[in-house]
Structure formats: structure tokens, C-alpha cells
Amino acid sequence: MNQLEQRRRTGRWMVGALAAAALVVILAACGGGGSSPAGLFQNVGKDLAQTGGAAAPSGAPADAGSRAGGVTGSLATPADQKIVKTGEITVEVPNVANALAAVRAMAVTLGGYVGGAQAGTLDDAATLTLRIPADKFDDAIAQVQQIKGSKVLAQSQHEQDVTAAVVDLDARVKNLQASETQYRDLLAKAQKIEDILSVQTRLDDVRGQIEQLSAQLKTLNNQADLSTLTVTLQPTAKPIQAASADFDPGAAAAAAVGALLQVGQGVLIAAIWLGIVGIPLAIVLAVLVLLLARFGLLARRRGPVTPEPPAAG
């Protein structure tokens, strides 16, 4: 009995040892799977609403999102405001070439540049597109108005506050950059080909969104930092040109042709009335006249016969 009981105890101990070993193996496998790239990638399913659908790893640093959220929720101070300014001004100048040179020099002096120009020859009008620092925009308009002998013909200004758009784009870029960092960490830990391909696909998508939003952010900042002013220079009309401006031989010829056509139309209308109404009426009148004349002639022929005097006996 003692040997049988001892064998049973030995068997139970071995079964328990095997069960414990199996449990250790299972736990180790589960723990390793949770830290593997595939296991981590399964947790990267939460979308970032601020980034237009880019997935964010669950292991992303907590301060990354909080920093982005803090930027989005904060109110921009007046110094941080982004205002896009644009304007157009048309001036009449006695010498277009001299005014053109003055405007170009003014743009450089104010720290800007000429973004585009369309200039004619001699006394033709010229148009320039200036990029001027935002804080010098009003100075640029004032200097254009002060060109010697100039006269402002038209002027307009437009302002658009893009502060909210800039802050939003900046926050979205930061969130995407945090996601990109996590994807790169996952890519470094990935061992299976399917894991590598999946993480690389997500990484490329996030990278593309970062480049697109960064370009939009750069454009807005550039438009806010450098205002756009379109300057049109027109030559002053000379007295002879002003006197002859109303003379248009073509218009005079057209008016004469129009008058001739009206006269011709009147003659044609008169001929139509004469053919349709006048000629039949004239024929009727002529017949009546002929009848009256005939009756009158007959009456004369049938007048009383004068009796002959009696012969002397």
C-alpha cells in the first residue's frame, strides 16, 4: 500500500509540474505577443479626428496629443494673428516709365519684391503685382499715391483673418508627426513581412498627409507675412488726345450709312405704297375723267339746232 500510495503521489506531482510548465509557456507566449509589432499594431486602430483619419498608435506619448489640443484650444493673441491683406490701386501718371521705376524701387525699399509685371511700351499702361511685408502694406499704398503728378483713379483693399486655419493646420501636423514617430518605432520592431508591409502602408499615408498639410500651412503663412498689392499705372491723357478722343471716323461712317439706309427705306416704302395704292387709284381717276370728258363731248354735239331764217318771197 505504501508503494502504491507513493506512486500515486509521484504521478500527481508530475502532472502538476507539467501543468505549471504549460501555464508558464502560455503566459510567456501571451506576453511576447503583446509586445510584438503585430500585437502593438492591432492597438493602432484609434483614428485621429484632427488629422482627417490618420490612425494613432495606442502607445503614443500622452503629451503629444495634449500639446496639440492645447494649441487648438488656445486663443491667439493679437500679435499671433494671421491677416491676409490684398489690394488694388490704379493711378494716372504723366510718365509711365518713371513711375514704374519708382514703384519697383519702393517695393525693394520696403523689404518686398515684384511678383509679376505687365508693362507696355512708350505711353502704354503698366501693371505690377507687389509682395510687401504685412506691416508695410499701408506704407506701400501711401507711397504709390504720392508719386509725382499722379492721380488715383481707383483703389480697393481686402483683409481676411486666417488665424484659426493656421492654428488648426499646425495642430493637425503635430498630431500626425506624433503618429509618424510611433509608426517608425513599430516598423523597427516588426519582424514578419505582413507586419512590415502594414506598418509601412500606414506610415506612408501619414507622411503624405503631413506633406499636404504642411504645404497648406506654408502657403497661408506666406500670404499673411507678405501682402499682395496690384498697381496699375495709366498715362495722363494729353490735350490733343483728349480733344480727338471723341472723333471716331468709323462711327461717323456708320452713322452716315445708317442715315442712307433710312432714306432708302423711306423711298422703298413710298414706292410700295405707290404701286399698291397709288397706281390703281390713278387708273380709276383716269377712267372717271375719260368718261366725264366723253359725256361732255356728246352733250355738246347734241345741243339745240338753230332754225334757218325763212326765204324772202
TORKOL-4160 file (C-alpha; in steps of 0.2 Angstrom, whole numbers, padded with zeros to 4 digits, m for minus):
313
<pt num="1" X="0000" Y="0000" Z="0000"/>
<pt num="2" X="0014" Y="0012" Z="0004"/>
<pt num="3" X="0022" Y="0009" Z="m0013"/>
<pt num="4" X="0005" Y="0011" Z="m0022"/>
<pt num="5" X="0002" Y="0027" Z="m0012"/>
<pt num="6" X="0019" Y="0034" Z="m0016"/>
<pt num="7" X="0017" Y="0030" Z="m0035"/>
<pt num="8" X="0001" Y="0040" Z="m0035"/>
<pt num="9" X="0009" Y="0055" Z="m0026"/>
<pt num="10" X="0023" Y="0054" Z="m0038"/>
<pt num="11" X="0011" Y="0054" Z="m0053"/>
<pt num="12" X="0001" Y="0069" Z="m0046"/>
<pt num="13" X="0017" Y="0079" Z="m0043"/>
<pt num="14" X="0022" Y="0076" Z="m0061"/>
<pt num="15" X="0005" Y="0081" Z="m0068"/>
<pt num="16" X="0005" Y="0097" Z="m0058"/>
<pt num="17" X="0023" Y="0101" Z="m0063"/>
<pt num="18" X="0018" Y="0098" Z="m0082"/>
<pt num="19" X="0003" Y="0109" Z="m0079"/>
<pt num="20" X="0013" Y="0123" Z="m0071"/>
<pt num="21" X="0026" Y="0122" Z="m0085"/>
<pt num="22" X="0012" Y="0123" Z="m0098"/>
<pt num="23" X="0005" Y="0138" Z="m0090"/>
<pt num="24" X="0022" Y="0147" Z="m0089"/>
<pt num="25" X="0024" Y="0144" Z="m0108"/>
<pt num="26" X="0006" Y="0150" Z="m0112"/>
<pt num="27" X="0009" Y="0166" Z="m0101"/>
<pt num="28" X="0026" Y="0169" Z="m0109"/>
<pt num="29" X="0018" Y="0167" Z="m0127"/>
<pt num="30" X="0004" Y="0179" Z="m0122"/>
<pt num="31" X="0016" Y="0192" Z="m0115"/>
<pt num="32" X="0028" Y="0190" Z="m0130"/>
<pt num="33" X="0013" Y="0193" Z="m0142"/>
<pt num="34" X="0008" Y="0208" Z="m0133"/>
<pt num="35" X="0025" Y="0216" Z="m0136"/>
<pt num="36" X="0027" Y="0210" Z="m0154"/>
<pt num="37" X="0025" Y="0223" Z="m0168"/>
<pt num="38" X="0009" Y="0213" Z="m0174"/>
<pt num="39" X="0002" Y="0214" Z="m0156"/>
<pt num="40" X="0006" Y="0233" Z="m0155"/>
<pt num="41" X="m0001" Y="0236" Z="m0172"/>
<pt num="42" X="m0018" Y="0229" Z="m0168"/>
<pt num="43" X="m0019" Y="0243" Z="m0155"/>
<pt num="44" X="m0016" Y="0256" Z="m0168"/>
<pt num="45" X="m0034" Y="0257" Z="m0173"/>
<pt num="46" X="m0040" Y="0274" Z="m0165"/>
<pt num="47" X="m0042" Y="0287" Z="m0178"/>
<pt num="48" X="m0036" Y="0305" Z="m0175"/>
<pt num="49" X="m0051" Y="0316" Z="m0179"/>
<pt num="50" X="m0040" Y="0331" Z="m0180"/>
<pt num="51" X="m0029" Y="0323" Z="m0194"/>
<pt num="52" X="m0043" Y="0318" Z="m0206"/>
<pt num="53" X="m0042" Y="0299" Z="m0202"/>
<pt num="54" X="m0024" Y="0295" Z="m0199"/>
<pt num="55" X="m0023" Y="0281" Z="m0186"/>
<pt num="56" X="m0014" Y="0284" Z="m0170"/>
<pt num="57" X="m0004" Y="0271" Z="m0160"/>
<pt num="58" X="m0011" Y="0267" Z="m0143"/>
<pt num="59" X="0007" Y="0269" Z="m0136"/>
<pt num="60" X="0008" Y="0287" Z="m0142"/>
<pt num="61" X="0015" Y="0299" Z="m0129"/>
<pt num="62" X="0001" Y="0307" Z="m0119"/>
<pt num="63" X="0009" Y="0324" Z="m0120"/>
<pt num="64" X="0009" Y="0324" Z="m0139"/>
<pt num="65" X="m0010" Y="0325" Z="m0140"/>
<pt num="66" X="m0011" Y="0336" Z="m0126"/>
<pt num="67" X="0001" Y="0349" Z="m0134"/>
<pt num="68" X="m0008" Y="0349" Z="m0150"/>
<pt num="69" X="m0025" Y="0350" Z="m0141"/>
<pt num="70" X="m0018" Y="0365" Z="m0131"/>
<pt num="71" X="m0013" Y="0374" Z="m0147"/>
<pt num="72" X="m0030" Y="0371" Z="m0155"/>
<pt num="73" X="m0040" Y="0377" Z="m0140"/>
<pt num="74" X="m0030" Y="0392" Z="m0135"/>
<pt num="75" X="m0035" Y="0409" Z="m0141"/>
<pt num="76" X="m0022" Y="0418" Z="m0152"/>
<pt num="77" X="m0016" Y="0434" Z="m0146"/>
<pt num="78" X="m0016" Y="0450" Z="m0157"/>
<pt num="79" X="0002" Y="0448" Z="m0160"/>
<pt num="80" X="m0001" Y="0430" Z="m0166"/>
<pt num="81" X="m0015" Y="0434" Z="m0178"/>
<pt num="82" X="m0013" Y="0430" Z="m0196"/>
<pt num="83" X="m0021" Y="0443" Z="m0208"/>
<pt num="84" X="m0020" Y="0440" Z="m0227"/>
<pt num="85" X="m0021" Y="0458" Z="m0235"/>
<pt num="86" X="m0023" Y="0461" Z="m0253"/>
<pt num="87" X="m0026" Y="0477" Z="m0263"/>
<pt num="88" X="m0028" Y="0485" Z="m0280"/>
<pt num="89" X="m0024" Y="0503" Z="m0284"/>
<pt num="90" X="m0025" Y="0512" Z="m0301"/>
<pt num="91" X="m0016" Y="0529" Z="m0304"/>
<pt num="92" X="m0014" Y="0541" Z="m0318"/>
<pt num="93" X="0004" Y="0547" Z="m0320"/>
<pt num="94" X="0012" Y="0559" Z="m0333"/>
<pt num="95" X="0027" Y="0547" Z="m0336"/>
<pt num="96" X="0023" Y="0528" Z="m0335"/>
<pt num="97" X="0042" Y="0523" Z="m0337"/>
<pt num="98" X="0047" Y="0534" Z="m0322"/>
<pt num="99" X="0033" Y="0529" Z="m0311"/>
<pt num="100" X="0036" Y="0511" Z="m0315"/>
<pt num="101" X="0054" Y="0513" Z="m0309"/>
<pt num="102" X="0049" Y="0522" Z="m0293"/>
<pt num="103" X="0036" Y="0508" Z="m0289"/>
<pt num="104" X="0049" Y="0494" Z="m0291"/>
<pt num="105" X="0062" Y="0504" Z="m0280"/>
<pt num="106" X="0049" Y="0507" Z="m0267"/>
<pt num="107" X="0045" Y="0488" Z="m0266"/>
<pt num="108" X="0063" Y="0484" Z="m0263"/>
<pt num="109" X="0065" Y="0498" Z="m0250"/>
<pt num="110" X="0050" Y="0491" Z="m0240"/>
<pt num="111" X="0058" Y="0474" Z="m0240"/>
<pt num="112" X="0047" Y="0466" Z="m0253"/>
<pt num="113" X="0048" Y="0462" Z="m0272"/>
<pt num="114" X="0039" Y="0462" Z="m0288"/>
<pt num="115" X="0030" Y="0446" Z="m0290"/>
<pt num="116" X="0024" Y="0450" Z="m0308"/>
<pt num="117" X="0023" Y="0464" Z="m0321"/>
<pt num="118" X="0015" Y="0468" Z="m0337"/>
<pt num="119" X="0022" Y="0483" Z="m0345"/>
<pt num="120" X="0018" Y="0491" Z="m0362"/>
<pt num="121" X="0030" Y="0502" Z="m0372"/>
<pt num="122" X="0031" Y="0521" Z="m0373"/>
<pt num="123" X="0015" Y="0528" Z="m0365"/>
<pt num="124" X="0005" Y="0511" Z="m0363"/>
<pt num="125" X="m0002" Y="0507" Z="m0346"/>
<pt num="126" X="0008" Y="0495" Z="m0335"/>
<pt num="127" X="0003" Y="0483" Z="m0321"/>
<pt num="128" X="0014" Y="0477" Z="m0306"/>
<pt num="129" X="0010" Y="0464" Z="m0293"/>
<pt num="130" X="0020" Y="0468" Z="m0277"/>
<pt num="131" X="0023" Y="0457" Z="m0262"/>
<pt num="132" X="0025" Y="0468" Z="m0247"/>
<pt num="133" X="0028" Y="0464" Z="m0229"/>
<pt num="134" X="0011" Y="0465" Z="m0220"/>
<pt num="135" X="0017" Y="0478" Z="m0208"/>
<pt num="136" X="0022" Y="0489" Z="m0223"/>
<pt num="137" X="0006" Y="0487" Z="m0233"/>
<pt num="138" X="m0001" Y="0504" Z="m0229"/>
<pt num="139" X="0015" Y="0512" Z="m0232"/>
<pt num="140" X="0016" Y="0505" Z="m0249"/>
<pt num="141" X="m0001" Y="0512" Z="m0254"/>
<pt num="142" X="0003" Y="0529" Z="m0247"/>
<pt num="143" X="0019" Y="0530" Z="m0257"/>
<pt num="144" X="0010" Y="0525" Z="m0273"/>
<pt num="145" X="m0002" Y="0539" Z="m0270"/>
<pt num="146" X="0012" Y="0551" Z="m0268"/>
<pt num="147" X="0020" Y="0548" Z="m0285"/>
<pt num="148" X="0024" Y="0565" Z="m0293"/>
<pt num="149" X="0010" Y="0571" Z="m0304"/>
<pt num="150" X="m0001" Y="0555" Z="m0300"/>
<pt num="151" X="m0020" Y="0555" Z="m0298"/>
<pt num="152" X="m0028" Y="0540" Z="m0290"/>
<pt num="153" X="m0042" Y="0533" Z="m0301"/>
<pt num="154" X="m0047" Y="0518" Z="m0291"/>
<pt num="155" X="m0042" Y="0509" Z="m0275"/>
<pt num="156" X="m0048" Y="0494" Z="m0265"/>
<pt num="157" X="m0042" Y="0484" Z="m0250"/>
<pt num="158" X="m0047" Y="0467" Z="m0243"/>
<pt num="159" X="m0042" Y="0458" Z="m0227"/>
<pt num="160" X="m0045" Y="0440" Z="m0222"/>
<pt num="161" X="m0041" Y="0433" Z="m0204"/>
<pt num="162" X="m0034" Y="0416" Z="m0206"/>
<pt num="163" X="m0028" Y="0413" Z="m0188"/>
<pt num="164" X="m0040" Y="0399" Z="m0185"/>
<pt num="165" X="m0035" Y="0390" Z="m0200"/>
<pt num="166" X="m0016" Y="0392" Z="m0197"/>
<pt num="167" X="m0018" Y="0386" Z="m0179"/>
<pt num="168" X="m0029" Y="0371" Z="m0184"/>
<pt num="169" X="m0017" Y="0365" Z="m0198"/>
<pt num="170" X="m0002" Y="0367" Z="m0186"/>
<pt num="171" X="m0011" Y="0356" Z="m0173"/>
<pt num="172" X="m0015" Y="0343" Z="m0186"/>
<pt num="173" X="0003" Y="0342" Z="m0192"/>
<pt num="174" X="0009" Y="0340" Z="m0174"/>
<pt num="175" X="m0003" Y="0326" Z="m0171"/>
<pt num="176" X="0002" Y="0317" Z="m0187"/>
<pt num="177" X="0021" Y="0319" Z="m0183"/>
<pt num="178" X="0017" Y="0310" Z="m0166"/>
<pt num="179" X="0009" Y="0296" Z="m0176"/>
<pt num="180" X="0023" Y="0295" Z="m0188"/>
<pt num="181" X="0035" Y="0293" Z="m0173"/>
<pt num="182" X="0025" Y="0279" Z="m0166"/>
<pt num="183" X="0024" Y="0270" Z="m0183"/>
<pt num="184" X="0043" Y="0271" Z="m0186"/>
<pt num="185" X="0045" Y="0263" Z="m0169"/>
<pt num="186" X="0033" Y="0249" Z="m0174"/>
<pt num="187" X="0042" Y="0247" Z="m0190"/>
<pt num="188" X="0059" Y="0245" Z="m0181"/>
<pt num="189" X="0051" Y="0231" Z="m0170"/>
<pt num="190" X="0042" Y="0222" Z="m0184"/>
<pt num="191" X="0049" Y="0205" Z="m0189"/>
<pt num="192" X="0035" Y="0197" Z="m0200"/>
<pt num="193" X="0033" Y="0203" Z="m0218"/>
<pt num="194" X="0015" Y="0206" Z="m0217"/>
<pt num="195" X="0018" Y="0217" Z="m0201"/>
<pt num="196" X="0031" Y="0227" Z="m0210"/>
<pt num="197" X="0020" Y="0230" Z="m0225"/>
<pt num="198" X="0005" Y="0235" Z="m0215"/>
<pt num="199" X="0015" Y="0247" Z="m0204"/>
<pt num="200" X="0024" Y="0254" Z="m0219"/>
<pt num="201" X="0007" Y="0257" Z="m0228"/>
<pt num="202" X="0001" Y="0267" Z="m0213"/>
<pt num="203" X="0017" Y="0276" Z="m0212"/>
<pt num="204" X="0017" Y="0282" Z="m0230"/>
<pt num="205" X="m0001" Y="0288" Z="m0228"/>
<pt num="206" X="0003" Y="0298" Z="m0213"/>
<pt num="207" X="0019" Y="0305" Z="m0221"/>
<pt num="208" X="0008" Y="0311" Z="m0236"/>
<pt num="209" X="m0004" Y="0319" Z="m0225"/>
<pt num="210" X="0010" Y="0328" Z="m0216"/>
<pt num="211" X="0017" Y="0335" Z="m0233"/>
<pt num="212" X="0000" Y="0341" Z="m0239"/>
<pt num="213" X="m0005" Y="0350" Z="m0223"/>
<pt num="214" X="0012" Y="0357" Z="m0221"/>
<pt num="215" X="0011" Y="0364" Z="m0239"/>
<pt num="216" X="m0006" Y="0372" Z="m0235"/>
<pt num="217" X="0001" Y="0379" Z="m0218"/>
<pt num="218" X="0016" Y="0386" Z="m0228"/>
<pt num="219" X="0005" Y="0395" Z="m0241"/>
<pt num="220" X="m0006" Y="0403" Z="m0228"/>
<pt num="221" X="0009" Y="0409" Z="m0218"/>
<pt num="222" X="0017" Y="0416" Z="m0233"/>
<pt num="223" X="0001" Y="0425" Z="m0238"/>
<pt num="224" X="m0001" Y="0433" Z="m0221"/>
<pt num="225" X="0018" Y="0438" Z="m0220"/>
<pt num="226" X="0018" Y="0446" Z="m0237"/>
<pt num="227" X="0003" Y="0456" Z="m0243"/>
<pt num="228" X="m0001" Y="0457" Z="m0261"/>
<pt num="229" X="m0003" Y="0474" Z="m0269"/>
<pt num="230" X="m0008" Y="0476" Z="m0288"/>
<pt num="231" X="m0003" Y="0493" Z="m0295"/>
<pt num="232" X="m0009" Y="0499" Z="m0312"/>
<pt num="233" X="m0001" Y="0514" Z="m0320"/>
<pt num="234" X="m0010" Y="0524" Z="m0334"/>
<pt num="235" X="m0003" Y="0538" Z="m0344"/>
<pt num="236" X="m0011" Y="0555" Z="m0342"/>
<pt num="237" X="m0022" Y="0560" Z="m0357"/>
<pt num="238" X="m0014" Y="0574" Z="m0367"/>
<pt num="239" X="m0025" Y="0589" Z="m0373"/>
<pt num="240" X="m0024" Y="0584" Z="m0391"/>
<pt num="241" X="m0028" Y="0566" Z="m0387"/>
<pt num="242" X="m0042" Y="0572" Z="m0376"/>
<pt num="243" X="m0049" Y="0583" Z="m0390"/>
<pt num="244" X="m0048" Y="0569" Z="m0403"/>
<pt num="245" X="m0054" Y="0556" Z="m0391"/>
<pt num="246" X="m0072" Y="0559" Z="m0396"/>
<pt num="247" X="m0068" Y="0559" Z="m0415"/>
<pt num="248" X="m0071" Y="0542" Z="m0422"/>
<pt num="249" X="m0071" Y="0541" Z="m0441"/>
<pt num="250" X="m0078" Y="0524" Z="m0441"/>
<pt num="251" X="m0093" Y="0529" Z="m0430"/>
<pt num="252" X="m0096" Y="0544" Z="m0442"/>
<pt num="253" X="m0096" Y="0532" Z="m0457"/>
<pt num="254" X="m0108" Y="0520" Z="m0448"/>
<pt num="255" X="m0120" Y="0534" Z="m0444"/>
<pt num="256" X="m0119" Y="0541" Z="m0462"/>
<pt num="257" X="m0123" Y="0523" Z="m0469"/>
<pt num="258" X="m0137" Y="0522" Z="m0456"/>
<pt num="259" X="m0145" Y="0538" Z="m0462"/>
<pt num="260" X="m0143" Y="0532" Z="m0480"/>
<pt num="261" X="m0152" Y="0516" Z="m0476"/>
<pt num="262" X="m0166" Y="0526" Z="m0468"/>
<pt num="263" X="m0168" Y="0537" Z="m0483"/>
<pt num="264" X="m0168" Y="0521" Z="m0495"/>
<pt num="265" X="m0180" Y="0513" Z="m0484"/>
<pt num="266" X="m0192" Y="0528" Z="m0485"/>
<pt num="267" X="m0191" Y="0528" Z="m0504"/>
<pt num="268" X="m0194" Y="0510" Z="m0505"/>
<pt num="269" X="m0209" Y="0511" Z="m0493"/>
<pt num="270" X="m0216" Y="0526" Z="m0504"/>
<pt num="271" X="m0214" Y="0515" Z="m0520"/>
<pt num="272" X="m0223" Y="0501" Z="m0512"/>
<pt num="273" X="m0237" Y="0512" Z="m0507"/>
<pt num="274" X="m0237" Y="0520" Z="m0524"/>
<pt num="275" X="m0238" Y="0503" Z="m0533"/>
<pt num="276" X="m0251" Y="0495" Z="m0522"/>
<pt num="277" X="m0262" Y="0510" Z="m0519"/>
<pt num="278" X="m0257" Y="0525" Z="m0530"/>
<pt num="279" X="m0257" Y="0517" Z="m0547"/>
<pt num="280" X="m0274" Y="0508" Z="m0545"/>
<pt num="281" X="m0281" Y="0524" Z="m0538"/>
<pt num="282" X="m0274" Y="0534" Z="m0553"/>
<pt num="283" X="m0281" Y="0522" Z="m0565"/>
<pt num="284" X="m0299" Y="0524" Z="m0558"/>
<pt num="285" X="m0297" Y="0543" Z="m0558"/>
<pt num="286" X="m0291" Y="0542" Z="m0576"/>
<pt num="287" X="m0306" Y="0531" Z="m0581"/>
<pt num="288" X="m0318" Y="0543" Z="m0572"/>
<pt num="289" X="m0310" Y="0558" Z="m0581"/>
<pt num="290" X="m0311" Y="0550" Z="m0598"/>
<pt num="291" X="m0330" Y="0545" Z="m0595"/>
<pt num="292" X="m0334" Y="0563" Z="m0590"/>
<pt num="293" X="m0325" Y="0570" Z="m0605"/>
<pt num="294" X="m0334" Y="0559" Z="m0617"/>
<pt num="295" X="m0351" Y="0563" Z="m0610"/>
<pt num="296" X="m0347" Y="0581" Z="m0611"/>
<pt num="297" X="m0342" Y="0580" Z="m0629"/>
<pt num="298" X="m0358" Y="0570" Z="m0634"/>
<pt num="299" X="m0368" Y="0583" Z="m0625"/>
<pt num="300" X="m0360" Y="0597" Z="m0635"/>
<pt num="301" X="m0364" Y="0588" Z="m0651"/>
<pt num="302" X="m0382" Y="0585" Z="m0647"/>
<pt num="303" X="m0385" Y="0603" Z="m0642"/>
<pt num="304" X="m0401" Y="0613" Z="m0650"/>
<pt num="305" X="m0402" Y="0616" Z="m0669"/>
<pt num="306" X="m0403" Y="0635" Z="m0673"/>
<pt num="307" X="m0418" Y="0637" Z="m0686"/>
<pt num="308" X="m0414" Y="0644" Z="m0703"/>
<pt num="309" X="m0422" Y="0661" Z="m0707"/>
<pt num="310" X="m0437" Y="0660" Z="m0720"/>
<pt num="311" X="m0433" Y="0664" Z="m0738"/>
<pt num="312" X="m0439" Y="0681" Z="m0745"/>
<pt num="313" X="m0454" Y="0679" Z="m0756"/>
